[in-house]
Amino acid sequence: MKIGTNGIVTNESGQVLLIQRDDSRTFAPPGGSVETGELPTDNIAREVREETGLIVLPVRLVGVYFWPMKPEGLLSFVFRCIQRGGEIATSDESLQVDYFWPRALPKPMINLHRERLEHGLNHQGGPVHWATHRIPLKLRLMSLWLGLVVYPRMNRQRKRDGKPDYVPAPQWQITAVTIIRNQDNHILWLKDGDHYHLPGGGSTPMEAPWETAVRHARQQTQQTIQLTNLTTITVHPQKPIITMAFTAKMSGTAVSNANWFAPGSEPENSLPEHRQLVAEANGGGETAVFRHQTM
């Protein structure tokens, strides 16, 4: 799966920063593909600087969106950002850069970017929003046209200009881990041999991370869970591997190899990385934690 970001930046008047993309010629919030080992928070700051000339700080993750475009789909992290410096400037990837009123957004703009802007601008804190985008035929045709016509043409132009070939974005391996709480705020741990771990596992092609979390929890606990928030996102420092930790509620009784422990009172033979995920989920922060995996 490919992973990207979008940044929602507003000025003091409440206008939102948009670029006109050089490939589709549509308007969109700035953003781009996450590179191997790169945190999405670092990526959005870099992409906004490269595409708009502005220095921004991502302050809150407001949405995560899955785009089920074959062969494996695209996952996008959307951040609210604040400007910390710089001056507006265009780039090779942005034909236009400017602030626009949310009620008078420029055209053309695809609906998924309108949806992300509407939700991100109205997000006042609390749980992260996640959703799977519907892909209409018009958008499928645009993606096909970009892949078959536009990007090859742009690559030929890069060669004529003496620039290196475009490097495709990495394909990421996604793992979902679930922190399941009961009414006493104790956390469910599964015993596997001599060790305890949280429910979770890897995704399959064309599967959104929240679907991965629910599927593995159902397989491993024999119960259906209700996800409540996305609390931690970790990135492997050298490989395109990302882990997303969700919190959840369970109403039924789990399997016999499951035990409930209060946060901070887990057994010594529980996975240290999973203990850290529990601590971050119970830390009371108002936004998701982004960090590199501990090795």
Phi, psi and omega per residue, in radians:
M1 nan 2.437 3.046
K2 -1.533 2.634 -3.113
I3 -2.219 2.356 3.121
G4 -2.410 3.129 3.136
T5 -2.382 2.784 2.901
N6 -2.391 2.517 3.113
G7 -2.048 2.259 3.080
I8 -1.771 1.913 -3.087
V9 -2.053 2.248 3.102
T10 -2.076 2.691 3.076
N11 -1.706 -3.078 -3.076
E12 -1.139 -0.314 3.124
S13 -1.597 -0.094 -3.127
G14 1.601 0.126 3.064
Q15 -1.384 2.691 -3.057
V16 -1.931 2.454 -3.106
L17 -1.390 2.241 3.114
L18 -2.349 2.697 2.996
I19 -2.093 2.724 2.920
Q20 -1.746 2.023 -3.036
R21 -1.150 2.590 -3.130
D22 -1.400 -0.310 -3.098
D23 -1.588 -1.007 -3.088
S24 -1.546 -0.239 -3.078
R25 1.151 0.238 3.088
T26 -1.622 2.781 3.084
F27 -1.558 2.533 -3.080
A28 -2.811 2.785 2.958
P29 -1.138 2.577 3.119
P30 -1.105 2.704 -3.138
G31 2.828 -3.126 -3.125
G32 -3.101 -2.988 -3.057
S33 -1.387 2.436 3.118
V34 -1.440 2.268 -3.140
E35 -1.488 2.810 3.114
T36 -0.980 2.269 3.131
G37 1.407 -0.053 -3.063
E38 -1.635 2.300 3.039
L39 -1.273 2.451 3.081
P40 -0.964 -0.580 3.097
T41 -1.134 -0.685 3.074
D42 -1.236 -0.631 -3.122
N43 -1.089 -0.807 -3.065
I44 -1.184 -0.612 3.078
A45 -1.117 -0.724 3.132
R46 -1.156 -0.805 -3.082
E47 -1.139 -0.716 3.119
V48 -1.113 -0.710 3.130
R49 -1.106 -0.779 -3.106
E50 -1.183 -0.653 -3.019
E51 -1.576 -0.427 -3.032
T52 -2.199 -0.244 -3.072
G53 1.458 -0.050 -3.084
L54 -1.668 2.550 3.053
I55 -1.706 2.110 -3.083
V56 -2.239 2.795 3.062
L57 -2.107 2.104 3.058
P58 -1.265 2.173 -3.055
V59 -1.891 -0.369 -3.097
R60 -2.791 2.299 2.977
L61 -1.364 2.146 -3.091
V62 -1.911 -0.386 -3.105
G63 -2.782 2.651 3.017
V64 -2.304 2.231 -3.015
Y65 -2.235 2.348 3.093
F66 -1.858 2.279 3.136
W67 -1.971 1.823 -3.031
P68 -1.356 1.047 3.096
M69 -1.650 2.189 -3.091
K70 -1.111 2.617 0.250
P71 -1.554 -0.431 -3.056
E72 -2.274 -0.128 3.085
G73 1.625 2.990 -3.123
L74 -2.299 2.293 3.090
L75 -1.948 2.259 -3.082
S76 -2.135 2.290 3.025
F77 -1.725 2.236 -3.111
V78 -1.980 2.204 -3.058
F79 -2.049 2.536 2.815
R80 -1.462 2.331 -3.073
C81 -2.258 2.705 3.023
I82 -2.072 2.528 -3.132
Q83 -1.376 2.349 3.133
R84 -2.063 -0.011 -3.138
G85 2.797 -2.969 3.130
G86 1.479 3.023 3.092
E87 -2.315 2.524 -3.098
I88 -1.072 2.299 3.108
A89 -2.669 2.568 3.061
T90 -1.411 3.013 -3.129
S91 -2.580 -3.086 3.079
D92 -1.092 -0.419 -3.097
E93 -1.725 -0.176 -3.067
S94 -2.268 1.955 -3.136
L95 -1.275 -0.615 3.081
Q96 -2.369 2.593 3.041
V97 -2.439 2.199 3.138
D98 -2.921 2.940 3.024
Y99 -1.652 2.480 -3.106
F100 -2.350 2.652 3.071
W101 -1.264 2.331 -3.125
P102 -1.006 -0.487 -3.135
R103 -1.552 0.008 3.119
A104 -2.433 1.004 -3.107
L105 -1.200 2.531 -3.094
P106 -1.264 2.822 3.077
K107 -2.066 2.636 -0.020
P108 -1.444 2.613 3.054
M109 -2.548 2.249 -3.118
I110 -1.296 2.674 -2.996
N111 -1.086 -0.597 -3.090
L112 -1.118 -0.577 3.085
H113 -1.279 -0.592 3.042
R114 -1.097 -0.738 3.135
E115 -1.110 -0.759 3.140
R116 -1.114 -0.720 3.115
L117 -1.119 -0.795 -3.104
E118 -1.065 -0.815 -3.131
H119 -1.213 -0.766 -3.109
G120 -1.097 -0.689 3.139
L121 -1.225 -0.475 -3.124
N122 -1.636 -0.107 -3.118
H123 -1.268 2.107 -3.084
Q124 -1.888 0.298 -3.077
G125 1.936 3.107 -3.120
G126 1.622 -2.869 -3.058
P127 -0.990 2.573 3.064
V128 -1.196 2.469 3.084
H129 -1.585 2.387 3.022
W130 -2.334 2.598 -3.078
A131 -2.829 2.735 3.028
T132 -1.796 2.174 -3.127
H133 -1.320 2.417 2.954
R134 -1.370 2.408 -3.096
I135 -1.909 1.775 3.116
P136 -1.235 2.867 -3.097
L137 -1.030 -0.675 -3.127
K138 -1.053 -0.688 -3.137
L139 -1.273 -0.619 3.065
R140 -1.095 -0.733 3.127
L141 -1.155 -0.653 3.096
M142 -1.103 -0.764 -3.137
S143 -1.113 -0.681 3.105
L144 -1.128 -0.763 3.133
W145 -1.110 -0.711 3.108
L146 -1.099 -0.774 -3.088
G147 -1.230 -0.616 -3.057
L148 -1.603 -0.483 -3.012
V149 -2.063 -0.984 -2.954
V150 -1.212 -0.924 -3.067
Y151 -1.135 -0.712 3.032
P152 -1.054 -0.680 3.115
R153 -1.144 -0.714 3.114
M154 -1.148 -0.628 3.126
N155 -1.190 -0.672 3.086
R156 -1.098 -0.668 3.115
Q157 -1.164 -0.645 3.096
R158 -1.079 -0.699 3.118
K159 -1.132 -0.726 3.133
R160 -1.125 -0.537 3.140
D161 -1.503 0.020 3.141
G162 1.341 0.308 3.135
K163 -1.634 2.705 3.114
P164 -1.173 2.729 3.111
D165 -1.047 2.648 3.046
Y166 -1.102 2.296 3.135
V167 -1.694 2.082 -3.136
P168 -1.063 2.620 3.095
A169 -1.157 2.563 -3.132
P170 -1.175 2.710 3.008
Q171 -1.613 2.110 -3.047
W172 -1.633 2.505 2.970
Q173 -1.674 2.220 -3.054
I174 -1.974 2.328 3.027
T175 -2.087 2.408 3.087
A176 -2.009 2.300 3.098
V177 -2.097 2.471 -3.067
T178 -2.093 2.243 3.090
I179 -1.773 1.727 -3.025
I180 -1.651 2.135 -3.137
R181 -1.813 2.562 2.969
N182 -1.776 -3.008 -3.071
Q183 -1.168 -0.331 3.096
D184 -1.634 0.133 -3.117
N185 1.158 0.385 3.010
H186 -1.469 2.706 -3.037
I187 -1.869 2.418 3.125
L188 -1.451 2.205 3.071
W189 -2.106 2.495 3.117
L190 -1.822 2.352 3.116
K191 -1.656 2.184 3.131
D192 -2.213 1.756 -3.044
G193 1.221 -2.082 -3.126
D194 -1.758 0.126 -3.045
H195 -2.227 2.675 3.052
Y196 -1.849 2.510 3.077
H197 -2.561 2.836 3.060
L198 -1.405 2.692 3.052
P199 -1.072 2.521 3.103
G200 2.768 3.091 -3.141
G201 2.981 -3.077 -3.074
G202 -1.396 2.761 3.122
S203 -1.510 2.878 3.015
T204 -1.895 2.817 3.124
P205 -0.962 2.423 3.103
M206 1.151 0.513 3.109
E207 -2.054 2.189 3.091
A208 -1.198 2.591 -3.094
P209 -1.001 -0.651 3.130
W210 -1.183 -0.537 3.031
E211 -1.207 -0.659 3.079
T212 -1.059 -0.781 -3.125
A213 -1.061 -0.812 -3.121
V214 -1.158 -0.708 -3.104
R215 -1.117 -0.846 -3.114
H216 -1.173 -0.666 3.116
A217 -1.108 -0.703 3.123
R218 -1.160 -0.724 3.131
Q219 -1.157 -0.634 -3.008
Q220 -1.616 -0.346 -3.131
T221 -2.046 -0.207 -3.093
Q222 1.153 0.389 3.126
Q223 -2.337 2.670 3.052
T224 -1.598 2.345 -3.101
I225 -1.922 2.888 3.046
Q226 -2.096 1.968 3.138
L227 -1.212 2.488 -3.097
T228 -2.080 -0.473 -3.128
N229 -2.910 2.853 3.006
L230 -1.928 2.027 -2.933
T231 -1.914 -0.550 -3.112
T232 -2.475 2.437 3.018
I233 -2.224 2.082 3.121
T234 -2.001 2.597 -3.103
V235 -2.197 2.320 3.047
H236 -1.173 2.334 -3.050
P237 -1.214 -0.346 -3.114
Q238 -2.129 -0.232 -3.063
K239 -2.184 2.671 3.113
P240 -1.352 1.208 -3.140
I241 -2.200 2.240 -3.138
I242 -2.273 2.430 3.116
T243 -2.082 2.315 -3.130
M244 -2.073 2.166 -3.106
A245 -1.818 2.109 3.112
F246 -1.864 2.600 2.912
T247 -1.658 2.733 -3.063
A248 -2.746 2.888 3.045
K249 -2.067 2.605 3.104
M250 -2.319 2.349 -3.115
S251 -1.733 -0.433 -3.079
G252 -1.627 -2.956 3.130
T253 -1.767 2.263 -3.074
A254 -1.385 3.070 -3.103
V255 -1.183 2.941 -3.010
S256 -1.166 -0.430 -3.122
N257 -1.527 0.237 3.134
A258 -1.774 2.498 3.079
N259 -2.398 2.637 -3.132
W260 -1.847 2.292 3.127
F261 -2.296 2.504 3.046
A262 -1.189 2.507 3.095
P263 -0.973 2.266 -3.107
G264 1.581 -0.113 3.141
S265 -2.084 0.490 3.133
E266 -1.226 2.715 3.097
P267 -1.155 2.719 -3.112
E268 -1.106 -0.437 -3.117
N269 -1.596 0.397 2.995
S270 -1.581 2.667 -3.075
L271 -1.124 2.201 -3.120
P272 -1.017 -0.715 -3.142
E273 -1.081 -0.662 3.132
H274 -1.253 -0.604 3.055
R275 -1.079 -0.657 3.111
Q276 -1.166 -0.654 3.089
L277 -1.081 -0.701 3.101
V278 -1.123 -0.771 3.141
A279 -1.066 -0.701 3.138
E280 -1.211 -0.633 3.125
A281 -1.188 -0.470 -3.126
N282 -1.777 0.166 -3.089
G283 -1.380 -0.202 3.097
G284 1.417 0.175 3.114
G285 -1.180 2.653 -3.088
E286 -1.583 -0.050 3.119
T287 -2.473 2.826 -3.117
A288 -1.150 2.585 3.106
V289 -1.560 2.299 3.016
F290 -2.034 2.236 3.135
R291 -2.779 2.924 3.030
H292 -1.426 2.603 3.097
Q293 -1.093 2.502 3.019
T294 -1.364 2.370 -3.047
M295 -1.736 nan nan
